[in-house]
């Protein structure tokens, strides 16, 4: 036997139906706190520090990619065939 139920409700209605707590006020409070902390940190940082903090892996990865291209291009002569 197979039974199929389609329930059309909002996430808030489902949460209340299942008896789960309303965490929206907590989420709003945490979001405000996070925004305040980010704003304070951004005001304290200069542009170079911000870039060094947020993009170290990306910049390093780009430099490694450039080095790989240079190595590959330098290794190929005019008569070399591609593999």
PyMOL commands that set and color helices and strands:
alter all, ss='L'
color gray80, all
select helices_A, chain A and resi 11-18+24-44+47-54+56-75
alter helices_A, ss='H'
color red, helices_A
deselect
rebuild
show_as cartoon
